[in-house]
Every structure is written in structure tokens, then in C-alpha cells.
Amino acid sequence: MNVAAVGPKPASLICPSCRASVVTRVDHKSTTKTHIIALILCLFLCWPCVCIPYCMDSCQNADHYCPSCNAYLGTYQG
């Protein structure tokens, strides 16, 4: 299966699985980078700052899925 080149926001494309013209559904997922940023914020600022990377989409990966058939289309690594 081909993985589409996608960005951090929903993208318009044709789903290779169902052939529908769709705007992707984006699910943001925490990564090791997200956890490291949270740890650094906790160590050098204060513990309430640990929540910031988990609330910011730019600190997480954006997984794109077809809203019609739920096929995985690609990931943007933020």
C-alpha cells in the first residue's frame, strides 16, 4: 500500500483503498519526542508545564485516515 505525503492538517486526496475523494481524518499521537519535551519542561520550569506538549499538535505525530473506509493514509511527524 502506498503511503501519502501528508502534513499536520487534514489533506484532500483520493483514498487508495476505496477510491473516494476525501479530506483525511487526523488523529494526533504522542511520541517519544513528546515525552522528552515534557520531561525537559518538568525539570527546568515547573511540573504544571509537563501538560503543554500533550496539548500541542505540533509536538505530536499526525496520523491520517480515510473518513469513508478508515484506511491508514500516512503520518506527518511533527
PyMOL Python script that loads the backbone (N, CA, C, O; Angstrom):
from pymol import cmd

cmd.read_pdbstr("""\
ATOM      1  N   MET A   1       0.841  -1.187   0.000  1.00  0.00           N
ATOM      2  CA  MET A   1       0.000   0.000   0.000  1.00  0.00           C
ATOM      3  C   MET A   1       0.881   1.244   0.000  1.00  0.00           C
ATOM      4  O   MET A   1       1.863   1.313   0.739  1.00  0.00           O
ATOM      5  N   ASN A   2       0.536   2.209  -0.814  1.00  0.00           N
ATOM      6  CA  ASN A   2       1.272   3.472  -0.862  1.00  0.00           C
ATOM      7  C   ASN A   2       0.840   4.366   0.286  1.00  0.00           C
ATOM      8  O   ASN A   2      -0.346   4.447   0.608  1.00  0.00           O
ATOM      9  N   VAL A   3       1.805   5.036   0.901  1.00  0.00           N
ATOM     10  CA  VAL A   3       1.519   5.972   1.977  1.00  0.00           C
ATOM     11  C   VAL A   3       1.602   7.372   1.384  1.00  0.00           C
ATOM     12  O   VAL A   3       2.589   7.719   0.734  1.00  0.00           O
ATOM     13  N   ALA A   4       0.566   8.177   1.610  1.00  0.00           N
ATOM     14  CA  ALA A   4       0.500   9.521   1.040  1.00  0.00           C
ATOM     15  C   ALA A   4       1.406  10.478   1.796  1.00  0.00           C
ATOM     16  O   ALA A   4       1.619  10.332   2.999  1.00  0.00           O
ATOM     17  N   ALA A   5       1.943  11.472   1.067  1.00  0.00           N
ATOM     18  CA  ALA A   5       2.708  12.549   1.698  1.00  0.00           C
ATOM     19  C   ALA A   5       1.693  13.545   2.247  1.00  0.00           C
ATOM     20  O   ALA A   5       0.989  14.206   1.482  1.00  0.00           O
ATOM     21  N   VAL A   6       1.618  13.652   3.559  1.00  0.00           N
ATOM     22  CA  VAL A   6       0.624  14.495   4.212  1.00  0.00           C
ATOM     23  C   VAL A   6       1.298  15.454   5.176  1.00  0.00           C
ATOM     24  O   VAL A   6       2.457  15.268   5.544  1.00  0.00           O
ATOM     25  N   GLY A   7       0.571  16.471   5.579  1.00  0.00           N
ATOM     26  CA  GLY A   7       1.086  17.459   6.520  1.00  0.00           C
ATOM     27  C   GLY A   7       0.389  17.348   7.864  1.00  0.00           C
ATOM     28  O   GLY A   7      -0.253  16.338   8.149  1.00  0.00           O
ATOM     29  N   PRO A   8       0.511  18.372   8.686  1.00  0.00           N
ATOM     30  CA  PRO A   8      -0.082  18.310  10.026  1.00  0.00           C
ATOM     31  C   PRO A   8      -1.599  18.528  10.045  1.00  0.00           C
ATOM     32  O   PRO A   8      -2.257  18.201  11.033  1.00  0.00           O
ATOM     33  N   LYS A   9      -2.149  19.070   8.975  1.00  0.00           N
ATOM     34  CA  LYS A   9      -3.592  19.365   8.894  1.00  0.00           C
ATOM     35  C   LYS A   9      -4.272  18.365   7.961  1.00  0.00           C
ATOM     36  O   LYS A   9      -3.597  17.701   7.175  1.00  0.00           O
ATOM     37  N   PRO A  10      -5.611  18.249   8.037  1.00  0.00           N
ATOM     38  CA  PRO A  10      -6.323  17.367   7.107  1.00  0.00           C
ATOM     39  C   PRO A  10      -5.994  17.717   5.660  1.00  0.00           C
ATOM     40  O   PRO A  10      -5.846  18.888   5.310  1.00  0.00           O
ATOM     41  N   ALA A  11      -5.883  16.688   4.828  1.00  0.00           N
ATOM     42  CA  ALA A  11      -5.498  16.876   3.435  1.00  0.00           C
ATOM     43  C   ALA A  11      -6.574  16.322   2.509  1.00  0.00           C
ATOM     44  O   ALA A  11      -7.238  15.338   2.835  1.00  0.00           O
ATOM     45  N   SER A  12      -6.742  16.958   1.357  1.00  0.00           N
ATOM     46  CA  SER A  12      -7.649  16.458   0.326  1.00  0.00           C
ATOM     47  C   SER A  12      -6.874  15.508  -0.571  1.00  0.00           C
ATOM     48  O   SER A  12      -5.816  15.858  -1.093  1.00  0.00           O
ATOM     49  N   LEU A  13      -7.401  14.309  -0.746  1.00  0.00           N
ATOM     50  CA  LEU A  13      -6.769  13.336  -1.632  1.00  0.00           C
ATOM     51  C   LEU A  13      -7.754  12.247  -2.007  1.00  0.00           C
ATOM     52  O   LEU A  13      -8.878  12.209  -1.506  1.00  0.00           O
ATOM     53  N   ILE A  14      -7.324  11.368  -2.887  1.00  0.00           N
ATOM     54  CA  ILE A  14      -8.137  10.222  -3.273  1.00  0.00           C
ATOM     55  C   ILE A  14      -7.606   9.021  -2.499  1.00  0.00           C
ATOM     56  O   ILE A  14      -6.426   8.683  -2.587  1.00  0.00           O
ATOM     57  N   CYS A  15      -8.478   8.393  -1.755  1.00  0.00           N
ATOM     58  CA  CYS A  15      -8.091   7.247  -0.928  1.00  0.00           C
ATOM     59  C   CYS A  15      -7.689   6.086  -1.836  1.00  0.00           C
ATOM     60  O   CYS A  15      -8.466   5.688  -2.703  1.00  0.00           O
ATOM     61  N   PRO A  16      -6.488   5.537  -1.651  1.00  0.00           N
ATOM     62  CA  PRO A  16      -6.068   4.406  -2.483  1.00  0.00           C
ATOM     63  C   PRO A  16      -6.845   3.119  -2.182  1.00  0.00           C
ATOM     64  O   PRO A  16      -6.827   2.183  -2.981  1.00  0.00           O
ATOM     65  N   SER A  17      -7.515   3.071  -1.050  1.00  0.00           N
ATOM     66  CA  SER A  17      -8.250   1.876  -0.664  1.00  0.00           C
ATOM     67  C   SER A  17      -9.662   1.851  -1.262  1.00  0.00           C
ATOM     68  O   SER A  17     -10.053   0.875  -1.903  1.00  0.00           O
ATOM     69  N   CYS A  18     -10.428   2.940  -1.044  1.00  0.00           N
ATOM     70  CA  CYS A  18     -11.825   2.967  -1.504  1.00  0.00           C
ATOM     71  C   CYS A  18     -12.033   3.858  -2.724  1.00  0.00           C
ATOM     72  O   CYS A  18     -13.138   3.912  -3.264  1.00  0.00           O
ATOM     73  N   ARG A  19     -10.999   4.549  -3.162  1.00  0.00           N
ATOM     74  CA  ARG A  19     -11.025   5.423  -4.344  1.00  0.00           C
ATOM     75  C   ARG A  19     -11.955   6.627  -4.202  1.00  0.00           C
ATOM     76  O   ARG A  19     -12.307   7.249  -5.204  1.00  0.00           O
ATOM     77  N   ALA A  20     -12.356   6.963  -2.985  1.00  0.00           N
ATOM     78  CA  ALA A  20     -13.204   8.136  -2.750  1.00  0.00           C
ATOM     79  C   ALA A  20     -12.327   9.382  -2.626  1.00  0.00           C
ATOM     80  O   ALA A  20     -11.203   9.315  -2.130  1.00  0.00           O
ATOM     81  N   SER A  21     -12.851  10.503  -3.079  1.00  0.00           N
ATOM     82  CA  SER A  21     -12.175  11.787  -2.894  1.00  0.00           C
ATOM     83  C   SER A  21     -12.555  12.289  -1.503  1.00  0.00           C
ATOM     84  O   SER A  21     -13.723  12.576  -1.240  1.00  0.00           O
ATOM     85  N   VAL A  22     -11.568  12.395  -0.614  1.00  0.00           N
ATOM     86  CA  VAL A  22     -11.855  12.685   0.792  1.00  0.00           C
ATOM     87  C   VAL A  22     -10.933  13.769   1.347  1.00  0.00           C
ATOM     88  O   VAL A  22      -9.902  14.098   0.760  1.00  0.00           O
ATOM     89  N   VAL A  23     -11.329  14.304   2.478  1.00  0.00           N
ATOM     90  CA  VAL A  23     -10.456  15.111   3.322  1.00  0.00           C
ATOM     91  C   VAL A  23     -10.132  14.214   4.505  1.00  0.00           C
ATOM     92  O   VAL A  23     -11.032  13.742   5.199  1.00  0.00           O
ATOM     93  N   THR A  24      -8.848  13.981   4.733  1.00  0.00           N
ATOM     94  CA  THR A  24      -8.435  13.000   5.731  1.00  0.00           C
ATOM     95  C   THR A  24      -8.884  13.355   7.141  1.00  0.00           C
ATOM     96  O   THR A  24      -9.055  14.524   7.485  1.00  0.00           O
ATOM     97  N   ARG A  25      -9.069  12.313   7.949  1.00  0.00           N
ATOM     98  CA  ARG A  25      -9.316  12.461   9.384  1.00  0.00           C
ATOM     99  C   ARG A  25      -7.961  12.359  10.059  1.00  0.00           C
ATOM    100  O   ARG A  25      -7.202  11.431   9.778  1.00  0.00           O
ATOM    101  N   VAL A  26      -7.642  13.295  10.942  1.00  0.00           N
ATOM    102  CA  VAL A  26      -6.325  13.327  11.581  1.00  0.00           C
ATOM    103  C   VAL A  26      -6.457  12.962  13.058  1.00  0.00           C
ATOM    104  O   VAL A  26      -7.265  13.539  13.786  1.00  0.00           O
ATOM    105  N   ASP A  27      -5.655  12.000  13.480  1.00  0.00           N
ATOM    106  CA  ASP A  27      -5.547  11.628  14.899  1.00  0.00           C
ATOM    107  C   ASP A  27      -4.127  11.960  15.344  1.00  0.00           C
ATOM    108  O   ASP A  27      -3.160  11.485  14.748  1.00  0.00           O
ATOM    109  N   HIS A  28      -4.001  12.769  16.384  1.00  0.00           N
ATOM    110  CA  HIS A  28      -2.681  13.131  16.900  1.00  0.00           C
ATOM    111  C   HIS A  28      -2.268  12.135  17.969  1.00  0.00           C
ATOM    112  O   HIS A  28      -3.054  11.795  18.853  1.00  0.00           O
ATOM    113  N   LYS A  29      -1.023  11.670  17.879  1.00  0.00           N
ATOM    114  CA  LYS A  29      -0.499  10.678  18.815  1.00  0.00           C
ATOM    115  C   LYS A  29       0.786  11.181  19.456  1.00  0.00           C
ATOM    116  O   LYS A  29       1.651  11.744  18.784  1.00  0.00           O
ATOM    117  N   SER A  30       0.900  10.973  20.753  1.00  0.00           N
ATOM    118  CA  SER A  30       2.127  11.317  21.472  1.00  0.00           C
ATOM    119  C   SER A  30       3.239  10.367  21.055  1.00  0.00           C
ATOM    120  O   SER A  30       2.997   9.191  20.783  1.00  0.00           O
ATOM    121  N   THR A  31       4.455  10.887  21.008  1.00  0.00           N
ATOM    122  CA  THR A  31       5.619  10.085  20.620  1.00  0.00           C
ATOM    123  C   THR A  31       6.691  10.210  21.697  1.00  0.00           C
ATOM    124  O   THR A  31       6.494  10.888  22.705  1.00  0.00           O
ATOM    125  N   THR A  32       7.804   9.566  21.480  1.00  0.00           N
ATOM    126  CA  THR A  32       8.933   9.683  22.400  1.00  0.00           C
ATOM    127  C   THR A  32       9.375  11.138  22.491  1.00  0.00           C
ATOM    128  O   THR A  32       9.732  11.612  23.569  1.00  0.00           O
ATOM    129  N   LYS A  33       9.354  11.845  21.371  1.00  0.00           N
ATOM    130  CA  LYS A  33       9.714  13.269  21.366  1.00  0.00           C
ATOM    131  C   LYS A  33       8.791  14.066  22.294  1.00  0.00           C
ATOM    132  O   LYS A  33       9.256  14.947  23.018  1.00  0.00           O
ATOM    133  N   THR A  34       7.511  13.768  22.278  1.00  0.00           N
ATOM    134  CA  THR A  34       6.544  14.447  23.156  1.00  0.00           C
ATOM    135  C   THR A  34       6.911  14.227  24.620  1.00  0.00           C
ATOM    136  O   THR A  34       6.885  15.166  25.416  1.00  0.00           O
ATOM    137  N   HIS A  35       7.249  13.002  24.970  1.00  0.00           N
ATOM    138  CA  HIS A  35       7.589  12.676  26.361  1.00  0.00           C
ATOM    139  C   HIS A  35       8.901  13.348  26.794  1.00  0.00           C
ATOM    140  O   HIS A  35       9.030  13.790  27.936  1.00  0.00           O
ATOM    141  N   ILE A  36       9.861  13.418  25.881  1.00  0.00           N
ATOM    142  CA  ILE A  36      11.142  14.072  26.205  1.00  0.00           C
ATOM    143  C   ILE A  36      10.940  15.562  26.432  1.00  0.00           C
ATOM    144  O   ILE A  36      11.509  16.127  27.367  1.00  0.00           O
ATOM    145  N   ILE A  37      10.141  16.204  25.593  1.00  0.00           N
ATOM    146  CA  ILE A  37       9.850  17.636  25.775  1.00  0.00           C
ATOM    147  C   ILE A  37       9.163  17.859  27.117  1.00  0.00           C
ATOM    148  O   ILE A  37       9.487  18.812  27.826  1.00  0.00           O
ATOM    149  N   ALA A  38       8.219  16.994  27.472  1.00  0.00           N
ATOM    150  CA  ALA A  38       7.525  17.111  28.759  1.00  0.00           C
ATOM    151  C   ALA A  38       8.500  16.961  29.922  1.00  0.00           C
ATOM    152  O   ALA A  38       8.410  17.700  30.903  1.00  0.00           O
ATOM    153  N   LEU A  39       9.421  16.020  29.823  1.00  0.00           N
ATOM    154  CA  LEU A  39      10.418  15.816  30.871  1.00  0.00           C
ATOM    155  C   LEU A  39      11.317  17.044  31.026  1.00  0.00           C
ATOM    156  O   LEU A  39      11.598  17.478  32.143  1.00  0.00           O
ATOM    157  N   ILE A  40      11.761  17.595  29.908  1.00  0.00           N
ATOM    158  CA  ILE A  40      12.618  18.792  29.951  1.00  0.00           C
ATOM    159  C   ILE A  40      11.872  19.964  30.587  1.00  0.00           C
ATOM    160  O   ILE A  40      12.438  20.689  31.405  1.00  0.00           O
ATOM    161  N   LEU A  41      10.612  20.150  30.217  1.00  0.00           N
ATOM    162  CA  LEU A  41       9.815  21.222  30.820  1.00  0.00           C
ATOM    163  C   LEU A  41       9.648  21.012  32.324  1.00  0.00           C
ATOM    164  O   LEU A  41       9.698  21.966  33.099  1.00  0.00           O
ATOM    165  N   CYS A  42       9.451  19.773  32.724  1.00  0.00           N
ATOM    166  CA  CYS A  42       9.287  19.461  34.140  1.00  0.00           C
ATOM    167  C   CYS A  42      10.565  19.751  34.922  1.00  0.00           C
ATOM    168  O   CYS A  42      10.512  20.293  36.025  1.00  0.00           O
ATOM    169  N   LEU A  43      11.699  19.394  34.355  1.00  0.00           N
ATOM    170  CA  LEU A  43      12.977  19.562  35.049  1.00  0.00           C
ATOM    171  C   LEU A  43      13.409  21.023  35.141  1.00  0.00           C
ATOM    172  O   LEU A  43      13.937  21.453  36.166  1.00  0.00           O
ATOM    173  N   PHE A  44      13.184  21.791  34.062  1.00  0.00           N
ATOM    174  CA  PHE A  44      13.730  23.149  34.015  1.00  0.00           C
ATOM    175  C   PHE A  44      12.721  24.248  34.296  1.00  0.00           C
ATOM    176  O   PHE A  44      13.122  25.376  34.583  1.00  0.00           O
ATOM    177  N   LEU A  45      11.447  23.968  34.226  1.00  0.00           N
ATOM    178  CA  LEU A  45      10.455  25.007  34.530  1.00  0.00           C
ATOM    179  C   LEU A  45       9.692  24.613  35.785  1.00  0.00           C
ATOM    180  O   LEU A  45      10.137  24.891  36.899  1.00  0.00           O
ATOM    181  N   CYS A  46       8.565  23.978  35.614  1.00  0.00           N
ATOM    182  CA  CYS A  46       7.805  23.510  36.773  1.00  0.00           C
ATOM    183  C   CYS A  46       6.900  22.370  36.324  1.00  0.00           C
ATOM    184  O   CYS A  46       6.635  22.209  35.133  1.00  0.00           O
ATOM    185  N   TRP A  47       6.432  21.589  37.274  1.00  0.00           N
ATOM    186  CA  TRP A  47       5.667  20.400  36.914  1.00  0.00           C
ATOM    187  C   TRP A  47       4.375  20.675  36.165  1.00  0.00           C
ATOM    188  O   TRP A  47       4.010  19.842  35.336  1.00  0.00           O
ATOM    189  N   PRO A  48       3.625  21.802  36.385  1.00  0.00           N
ATOM    190  CA  PRO A  48       2.408  22.016  35.579  1.00  0.00           C
ATOM    191  C   PRO A  48       2.698  22.174  34.075  1.00  0.00           C
ATOM    192  O   PRO A  48       1.817  21.948  33.244  1.00  0.00           O
ATOM    193  N   CYS A  49       3.918  22.557  33.737  1.00  0.00           N
ATOM    194  CA  CYS A  49       4.282  22.735  32.323  1.00  0.00           C
ATOM    195  C   CYS A  49       4.375  21.409  31.573  1.00  0.00           C
ATOM    196  O   CYS A  49       4.436  21.395  30.343  1.00  0.00           O
ATOM    197  N   VAL A  50       4.386  20.303  32.302  1.00  0.00           N
ATOM    198  CA  VAL A  50       4.505  18.992  31.678  1.00  0.00           C
ATOM    199  C   VAL A  50       3.318  18.712  30.745  1.00  0.00           C
ATOM    200  O   VAL A  50       3.441  17.886  29.840  1.00  0.00           O
ATOM    201  N   CYS A  51       2.193  19.370  30.939  1.00  0.00           N
ATOM    202  CA  CYS A  51       0.990  19.151  30.120  1.00  0.00           C
ATOM    203  C   CYS A  51       1.088  19.796  28.733  1.00  0.00           C
ATOM    204  O   CYS A  51       0.398  19.369  27.807  1.00  0.00           O
ATOM    205  N   ILE A  52       1.918  20.794  28.587  1.00  0.00           N
ATOM    206  CA  ILE A  52       1.964  21.583  27.348  1.00  0.00           C
ATOM    207  C   ILE A  52       2.201  20.726  26.102  1.00  0.00           C
ATOM    208  O   ILE A  52       1.430  20.860  25.152  1.00  0.00           O
ATOM    209  N   PRO A  53       3.206  19.861  26.041  1.00  0.00           N
ATOM    210  CA  PRO A  53       3.423  19.096  24.804  1.00  0.00           C
ATOM    211  C   PRO A  53       2.266  18.156  24.439  1.00  0.00           C
ATOM    212  O   PRO A  53       2.078  17.828  23.268  1.00  0.00           O
ATOM    213  N   TYR A  54       1.501  17.728  25.434  1.00  0.00           N
ATOM    214  CA  TYR A  54       0.378  16.824  25.172  1.00  0.00           C
ATOM    215  C   TYR A  54      -0.846  17.582  24.658  1.00  0.00           C
ATOM    216  O   TYR A  54      -1.779  16.970  24.136  1.00  0.00           O
ATOM    217  N   CYS A  55      -0.849  18.900  24.800  1.00  0.00           N
ATOM    218  CA  CYS A  55      -1.947  19.740  24.317  1.00  0.00           C
ATOM    219  C   CYS A  55      -1.638  20.382  22.968  1.00  0.00           C
ATOM    220  O   CYS A  55      -2.534  20.910  22.310  1.00  0.00           O
ATOM    221  N   MET A  56      -0.384  20.338  22.558  1.00  0.00           N
ATOM    222  CA  MET A  56       0.035  20.982  21.308  1.00  0.00           C
ATOM    223  C   MET A  56       0.184  19.940  20.197  1.00  0.00           C
ATOM    224  O   MET A  56       0.947  18.983  20.329  1.00  0.00           O
ATOM    225  N   ASP A  57      -0.551  20.137  19.106  1.00  0.00           N
ATOM    226  CA  ASP A  57      -0.466  19.211  17.982  1.00  0.00           C
ATOM    227  C   ASP A  57       0.929  19.188  17.360  1.00  0.00           C
ATOM    228  O   ASP A  57       1.343  18.169  16.808  1.00  0.00           O
ATOM    229  N   SER A  58       1.657  20.305  17.446  1.00  0.00           N
ATOM    230  CA  SER A  58       2.986  20.382  16.824  1.00  0.00           C
ATOM    231  C   SER A  58       4.008  19.484  17.528  1.00  0.00           C
ATOM    232  O   SER A  58       5.071  19.220  16.965  1.00  0.00           O
ATOM    233  N   CYS A  59       3.718  19.013  18.730  1.00  0.00           N
ATOM    234  CA  CYS A  59       4.622  18.122  19.466  1.00  0.00           C
ATOM    235  C   CYS A  59       4.231  16.657  19.305  1.00  0.00           C
ATOM    236  O   CYS A  59       4.803  15.784  19.958  1.00  0.00           O
ATOM    237  N   GLN A  60       3.259  16.385  18.437  1.00  0.00           N
ATOM    238  CA  GLN A  60       2.766  15.031  18.261  1.00  0.00           C
ATOM    239  C   GLN A  60       2.739  14.663  16.783  1.00  0.00           C
ATOM    240  O   GLN A  60       2.741  15.544  15.923  1.00  0.00           O
ATOM    241  N   ASN A  61       2.714  13.377  16.486  1.00  0.00           N
ATOM    242  CA  ASN A  61       2.549  12.922  15.108  1.00  0.00           C
ATOM    243  C   ASN A  61       1.092  13.057  14.698  1.00  0.00           C
ATOM    244  O   ASN A  61       0.191  12.922  15.525  1.00  0.00           O
ATOM    245  N   ALA A  62       0.864  13.323  13.416  1.00  0.00           N
ATOM    246  CA  ALA A  62      -0.483  13.404  12.868  1.00  0.00           C
ATOM    247  C   ALA A  62      -0.707  12.203  11.950  1.00  0.00           C
ATOM    248  O   ALA A  62      -0.157  12.147  10.851  1.00  0.00           O
ATOM    249  N   ASP A  63      -1.514  11.244  12.404  1.00  0.00           N
ATOM    250  CA  ASP A  63      -1.850  10.075  11.604  1.00  0.00           C
ATOM    251  C   ASP A  63      -3.102  10.394  10.795  1.00  0.00           C
ATOM    252  O   ASP A  63      -4.107  10.839  11.350  1.00  0.00           O
ATOM    253  N   HIS A  64      -3.039  10.164   9.469  1.00  0.00           N
ATOM    254  CA  HIS A  64      -4.153  10.469   8.573  1.00  0.00           C
ATOM    255  C   HIS A  64      -4.880   9.183   8.191  1.00  0.00           C
ATOM    256  O   HIS A  64      -4.262   8.172   7.858  1.00  0.00           O
ATOM    257  N   TYR A  65      -6.221   9.249   8.249  1.00  0.00           N
ATOM    258  CA  TYR A  65      -7.078   8.117   7.907  1.00  0.00           C
ATOM    259  C   TYR A  65      -8.184   8.576   6.964  1.00  0.00           C
ATOM    260  O   TYR A  65      -8.577   9.743   6.976  1.00  0.00           O
ATOM    261  N   CYS A  66      -8.679   7.655   6.150  1.00  0.00           N
ATOM    262  CA  CYS A  66      -9.812   7.935   5.270  1.00  0.00           C
ATOM    263  C   CYS A  66     -11.082   7.959   6.127  1.00  0.00           C
ATOM    264  O   CYS A  66     -11.328   7.015   6.878  1.00  0.00           O
ATOM    265  N   PRO A  67     -11.893   9.018   6.029  1.00  0.00           N
ATOM    266  CA  PRO A  67     -13.126   9.058   6.814  1.00  0.00           C
ATOM    267  C   PRO A  67     -14.193   8.090   6.289  1.00  0.00           C
ATOM    268  O   PRO A  67     -15.143   7.774   7.004  1.00  0.00           O
ATOM    269  N   SER A  68     -14.044   7.620   5.044  1.00  0.00           N
ATOM    270  CA  SER A  68     -15.035   6.705   4.468  1.00  0.00           C
ATOM    271  C   SER A  68     -14.781   5.254   4.858  1.00  0.00           C
ATOM    272  O   SER A  68     -15.697   4.556   5.291  1.00  0.00           O
ATOM    273  N   CYS A  69     -13.526   4.797   4.704  1.00  0.00           N
ATOM    274  CA  CYS A  69     -13.239   3.376   4.939  1.00  0.00           C
ATOM    275  C   CYS A  69     -12.262   3.142   6.095  1.00  0.00           C
ATOM    276  O   CYS A  69     -11.922   1.997   6.392  1.00  0.00           O
ATOM    277  N   ASN A  70     -11.812   4.211   6.745  1.00  0.00           N
ATOM    278  CA  ASN A  70     -10.880   4.151   7.879  1.00  0.00           C
ATOM    279  C   ASN A  70      -9.499   3.590   7.524  1.00  0.00           C
ATOM    280  O   ASN A  70      -8.780   3.135   8.414  1.00  0.00           O
ATOM    281  N   ALA A  71      -9.122   3.615   6.262  1.00  0.00           N
ATOM    282  CA  ALA A  71      -7.806   3.136   5.862  1.00  0.00           C
ATOM    283  C   ALA A  71      -6.737   4.129   6.313  1.00  0.00           C
ATOM    284  O   ALA A  71      -6.937   5.343   6.262  1.00  0.00           O
ATOM    285  N   TYR A  72      -5.606   3.595   6.753  1.00  0.00           N
ATOM    286  CA  TYR A  72      -4.465   4.435   7.120  1.00  0.00           C
ATOM    287  C   TYR A  72      -3.868   5.026   5.835  1.00  0.00           C
ATOM    288  O   TYR A  72      -3.627   4.300   4.870  1.00  0.00           O
ATOM    289  N   LEU A  73      -3.630   6.349   5.824  1.00  0.00           N
ATOM    290  CA  LEU A  73      -3.134   7.015   4.619  1.00  0.00           C
ATOM    291  C   LEU A  73      -1.732   7.562   4.762  1.00  0.00           C
ATOM    292  O   LEU A  73      -1.047   7.742   3.755  1.00  0.00           O
ATOM    293  N   GLY A  74      -1.277   7.834   5.977  1.00  0.00           N
ATOM    294  CA  GLY A  74       0.066   8.351   6.167  1.00  0.00           C
ATOM    295  C   GLY A  74       0.219   9.065   7.494  1.00  0.00           C
ATOM    296  O   GLY A  74      -0.757   9.306   8.205  1.00  0.00           O
ATOM    297  N   THR A  75       1.458   9.398   7.817  1.00  0.00           N
ATOM    298  CA  THR A  75       1.766  10.095   9.075  1.00  0.00           C
ATOM    299  C   THR A  75       2.665  11.278   8.798  1.00  0.00           C
ATOM    300  O   THR A  75       3.623  11.191   8.030  1.00  0.00           O
ATOM    301  N   TYR A  76       2.334  12.390   9.443  1.00  0.00           N
ATOM    302  CA  TYR A  76       3.210  13.554   9.456  1.00  0.00           C
ATOM    303  C   TYR A  76       3.879  13.570  10.810  1.00  0.00           C
ATOM    304  O   TYR A  76       3.209  13.590  11.843  1.00  0.00           O
ATOM    305  N   GLN A  77       5.213  13.561  10.806  1.00  0.00           N
ATOM    306  CA  GLN A  77       5.942  13.575  12.068  1.00  0.00           C
ATOM    307  C   GLN A  77       6.297  15.004  12.426  1.00  0.00           C
ATOM    308  O   GLN A  77       7.140  15.633  11.788  1.00  0.00           O
ATOM    309  N   GLY A  78       5.632  15.507  13.469  1.00  0.00           N
ATOM    310  CA  GLY A  78       5.806  16.890  13.896  1.00  0.00           C
ATOM    311  C   GLY A  78       7.038  17.117  14.697  1.00  0.00           C
ATOM    312  O   GLY A  78       7.301  18.244  15.118  1.00  0.00           O
TER     313      GLY A  78
END
""", "prot")
cmd.dss("prot")
cmd.show_as("cartoon", "prot")
cmd.util.cbc("prot")
cmd.orient("prot")
